[in-house]
């Protein structure tokens, strides 16, 4: 299952992607993906989405460096904002 997800995620490299995971929402520019994780740069954790069709998050806190998302934790993902 993780390899299928990784294969699908490869088409998102270079794009700003949002990951809805079990507890948190993460967003950032995806720079790489392998069989177990995706790496984001310019990453943030979203605490409050606000209206999903607006350009900005209501509350997104920047992370201090690149961030890695474990593929098994991802519920859904896509280009959102």
PyMOL commands that set and color helices and strands:
alter all, ss='L'
color gray80, all
select helices_A, chain A and resi 2-12+71-73
alter helices_A, ss='H'
color red, helices_A
select strands_A, chain A and resi 16-21+25-33+37-48+59-62+67-70+74-78
alter strands_A, ss='S'
color yellow, strands_A
deselect
rebuild
show_as cartoon
